[in-house]
């Protein structure tokens, strides 16, 4: 029941209509708490939704700022549910650390970590910083 309220709240906050696909994908993100590739979602939900529907839902979520792309050094594009830290800065920012675990191979957003300012020469303008770290996550480290 609490998760249903979270899903409804997120969809309302981002001005999205509730659909079965959106609800299931959000439920998956809320349950997993780490970045997911399209393939991960498709594998889990393939019985209910086709590949294109999942892709379109992810695209809509990203456009609205509900999820963001995660760069973790792998070839697969992953997406993570935006946290409160993403929305504290205007414009919407994803300048936080993404951590990939060597053991479980999951990628997590580490939002409460300082990302250093980078001074670029001349007329270069920084619009985003993608910082990722690799090691052993807290779940695998216990």
N, C-alpha and C positions, 0 to 999 in steps of 0.2 A: 504494500500500500504506500509506504514512504517513497519507494522508487517511482511509483506512478505519479505521485505529487511532484517529485523532482522533474520528471519528464514533462509533465504539463507546464510546470513553472519555466523550464528552459525554452520550450516551444513558444510559450506566451511572451517571454522576455525577448526572444529574437523574432517575434512576429511571424511565426510559422504555424500553419495549419497542422493539426495532428492527423497523421496517416499511419497505417500499420507499419509501413517501412521505416518511417522516421522514428516511431516509437520503439521498434525492435532494435534499430541501430543505436539509438541513444541508450537503451537498456544495456546493450552489449558494452558500450563505453563506460557506463556507470559501474557495471559489474567488474570489468577487466582492470580499469584504472591505469592503463598503459596505452601507448600508441599502437594503432592497428593499420595494417595494409589492406587495400581493397580485397586482396586474396584471402586474408584472415576472415574478413566479414563474409565474403562470398562462401567460403568453406562452411562457416557456421550457419548461415541463413539460406543456403542454396535450395533447400526444400521449399522455402516460402517465396523467395524473390529472385528474379533473374539478375544477371550481371549488370545490365544497363540500368535497371531501376536502382540498384545499389550505388552505381557510379553517379547517377543524377542526384541521388540523395546526398552523397558526400560532397558533390559540387555545390549544391544548394547550401549545405551546412557551412562550407568554407566561405562562400560568398557572403553569407550573413554574419560570419565571425563566430560561429558556434564551435568550429574545429579549426585547426591550423595544420599545415604541412610540417612534418618533422624531418629534418635532415640528420641522419645518423651514420652517414658513410656507407650505407648499403645501397644497392641498386633499386630496391623497392621504395616507392613513395609511401610514407606512412602518415597517418593523421592522428592527432590527439585532441581530446576535448579541451577547449580553452578554459583556463582557470580564472579566478578573480584577478590575478596579477596581470593577465593579458589585457584586461579592460581598464586598468588603473591609469594607464597613460593614454593620452590622445595624440595622434590617432592610435587606434588599436595596435598593440605591439606584441611580438612574440620573442623579444630579446631575453631569453633565458636559456639555461643549460638543458640539453637533452642527453640523458645518460643511458647507454646501452650496456646490458649485462652480458659478460662472456658466457656465463653458465646457462641462463634461461633464454638469452637472446631477445629479451624484451627491452623496449625503449620507453623511458619515463621522462616526463617533464619535471625538472627541478626548478621551481619558480622562485624560491627564496634564496637564490644565490646571485651575487653580484656579477654582472657581465662587464668586463672592463671596457672603458671608452677607447675607441681606436681613432687615432689622429691620422688622417690621410693627407697626403700632400696636395698642393694646388687646388684645382677645381673639382676634386673628387667629392662626392656627397654620399654619406652612408645612409641607406634606407633600411637596412636590416642586417643583423649580425646572427650568424648561425654557428653556435658553439656547441660541440658535442664532446662528451667524455665517455670513456669505456672503462669497465672494471667489473666488480662484483656488486650486485644490488643488495639492499638490506635483507631481502627475503632469502637470497641464496647464501648470504654471509653468516647466517645463524645456524 
